[in-house]
């Protein structure tokens, strides 16, 4: 069994704190980039769009739908650039595994 990545642990810590810290939870909802900067110590770029949502108590389950794909299977110029350049959330908003710019890695480097 593999262990969780640093980013997975960080996300678990953020959601655990949001479950008990009402003010932090509100910052995640109203200004997620600033809240993430507060936790990680890394300035989250404004171009990196983050959204946290609260589950309505009357809803039993929530799912995030994947991005709608081109039915012809063609990648956009931005998607091709991200794949070819190996970009990540730190520079372009795409996530990647093992990147030196992951949220947890950046917080360790800058702290």
C-alpha positions in Angstrom: 0.0 0.0 0.0 1.5 3.4 -1.0 1.6 6.3 1.4 -0.2 9.5 0.7 1.7 12.3 -1.2 2.7 15.5 0.6 -0.1 17.3 -1.3 -2.6 14.7 -0.2 -1.6 15.1 3.4 -1.7 18.9 3.1 -5.3 18.7 1.6 -6.3 16.4 4.5 -4.9 18.9 7.0 -6.7 21.8 5.3 -10.1 19.9 5.2 -9.6 18.8 8.8 -9.0 22.4 9.9 -12.0 23.6 7.9 -14.2 21.1 9.8 -13.4 22.8 13.1 -12.3 26.4 12.3 -15.3 28.4 11.2 -13.2 31.5 10.2 -10.7 29.5 8.2 -13.5 27.7 6.5 -15.1 31.0 5.5 -11.7 32.2 4.1 -11.5 28.9 2.0 -14.9 29.7 0.6 -14.5 33.4 0.0 -10.8 33.7 -0.9 -9.3 30.3 -1.3 -5.9 31.5 -2.7 -5.2 33.6 0.3 -6.3 30.8 2.7 -4.0 28.4 0.9 -1.2 30.9 1.1 -1.9 31.2 4.8 -1.5 27.5 5.3 1.4 26.8 3.0 3.4 30.0 3.2 3.5 29.9 -0.6 2.0 32.7 -2.6 -0.7 31.0 -4.7 -0.7 32.7 -8.2 -3.9 34.6 -8.9 -4.1 32.8 -12.3 -4.5 29.5 -10.3 -8.2 29.2 -9.7 -9.3 27.3 -6.7 -12.8 26.7 -5.4 -13.9 25.1 -2.2 -17.6 24.2 -1.8 -19.7 23.2 1.2 -22.0 20.2 1.0 -25.6 21.2 1.7 -26.8 19.2 4.7 -29.7 17.9 2.6 -27.4 16.3 0.0 -26.2 12.8 0.7 -23.2 12.8 -1.8 -21.4 15.3 -4.0 -19.3 14.6 -7.1 -17.1 16.9 -9.1 -17.6 16.2 -12.8 -14.5 16.0 -15.0 -13.8 18.7 -17.6 -15.8 18.2 -20.8 -13.6 16.6 -23.4 -13.5 17.3 -27.1 -15.5 14.5 -28.7 -12.8 14.3 -31.4 -10.1 13.6 -28.8 -8.1 16.7 -29.8 -6.2 18.7 -27.1 -6.4 22.5 -27.0 -3.2 24.5 -27.5 -3.1 25.1 -23.7 -3.4 21.4 -22.9 -0.7 20.5 -25.4 1.6 23.1 -23.9 1.0 21.8 -20.4 1.9 18.2 -21.5 4.9 19.2 -23.7 6.3 21.6 -21.1 5.6 19.6 -18.0 4.0 22.6 -16.4 2.3 22.4 -13.0 -0.2 24.4 -10.9 2.6 26.7 -9.8 3.1 28.0 -13.3 0.0 27.3 -15.3 -2.7 25.8 -13.0 -2.3 22.2 -14.0 -1.5 19.6 -11.5 1.2 17.0 -11.9 2.7 14.1 -9.9 6.2 14.4 -8.5 6.6 18.1 -9.5 9.1 20.2 -7.6 6.5 22.9 -7.4 3.8 21.0 -5.5 2.0 22.9 -2.7 3.7 20.9 0.0 7.2 21.1 -1.6 6.9 24.9 -2.1 5.8 25.4 1.6 8.9 23.4 2.8 11.2 25.3 0.5 10.0 28.8 1.4 9.5 28.2 5.1 
